[in-house]
Amino acid sequence: MTQAPDIGGMIMHHTSDAHEIAFELPWGGEWVLHLPRFASVHVGGVAIDLSPTKHVVFMLLASFLVWLTLWTAGRAIRKSHAEGRPPRGFGGMIEAMVLFVRNDVAIANVGHGGAQFAPYIVTLFFFILYCNLLGLVPWGATATGNLAVTGALALTAFLTIEISGMRALGPAGYLKTIVFAPPGTTGVTKLLLTAIMIPVELIGKLVKPFALCLRLFANMTAGHFVILSLLGLIFLFGTGPALVKGGVAAGAVVFVLFMMALELLVAVLQAYIFSLLTSVFIGLMQHEH
Amino acid sequence: MMQEGANAAQAALNNNALLGAGIGMGLAIIGAGLGIGRIGGQAVEAIARQPEASADIRGAMILTAALIEGATLAALVFALLFKLIQ
């Protein structure tokens, strides 16, 4: 009786964060890169571990790739502008993507005054896109499949939404988004309804970034879970007769290929949806009257 | 003897937690399927009726589907927690 393969452990090993990066070699075995460990920083009695992990490395790689992509594209576009011809090739492709995110996502949804948020939205889009795509290359890891990463991204969105709302509406106008008296009510009803609406409005402010954070995390993690579970089927059936083994393996590989193609779509779609919803929320806050 | 009983009780509890997580995931998916299916159906109907507005309709469709998906995935993540916490 051979030991049953630990599919759950394998899945968690591939999706969770770690202090080392394992490069599985195609001829068996693996080469493990151990990341340095720093002593914890103590802030007011709370120990904070600042040593880099697998997801931190891939996040830095994603930021570097974002910078490299946009910098080279910017250079190519500037050069073609100087020569008086439209950009082509790589520069043209990136220009089309940036213009799409800027005009059809940021400005179209924030509305009046949306251009000032375009740099933030474009950065969000490209950073999330690269984080998602890095999880699909061999030996890669999805930094956006980590709740801390998506939580931090959602925190930046939350701060942008609230602070830009404060600036656009002024202190009194901003207070109105929390203490809101429903129109058409008077006296005790008005007081009571306002008191009920205060916690509702506050929860509403917090739920938006919370949903952004969970949506990105769950989408990226769920895709990897499905792919790894399908691959795990091969090992679950590894003790059966050759025909069953081969059939399951062939079926699993076809399904994994399909899921990988779907993941490519989801990687772009989730970057789009995160930036789209962030701009919609910014716009909602800006035009709250 | 006592230890064995406690272990059995713990195992039963874990199994019940997993059963609950499974049923919860199924229910969440039923809701999301109904919601997103309705969005998709209505969007296709709207595009068929007014093909020139298809870009706007598609945008609204993706936005609404993403909002439903967010609530569903929150349920799925909490279901996953049952497996991870036990």
Chai-1 contact restraints between the chains, C-beta under 6 A:
chainA,res_idxA,chainB,res_idxB,connection_type,confidence,min_distance_angstrom,max_distance_angstrom,comment,restraint_id
A,A211,B,G70,contact,1.0,0.0,6.0,A-B,restraint_1
A,L214,B,L73,contact,1.0,0.0,6.0,A-B,restraint_2
A,L214,B,A74,contact,1.0,0.0,6.0,A-B,restraint_3
A,L214,B,V77,contact,1.0,0.0,6.0,A-B,restraint_4
A,R215,B,G70,contact,1.0,0.0,6.0,A-B,restraint_5
A,R215,B,L73,contact,1.0,0.0,6.0,A-B,restraint_6
A,A218,B,L73,contact,1.0,0.0,6.0,A-B,restraint_7
A,A218,B,V77,contact,1.0,0.0,6.0,A-B,restraint_8
A,I273,B,A66,contact,1.0,0.0,6.0,A-B,restraint_9
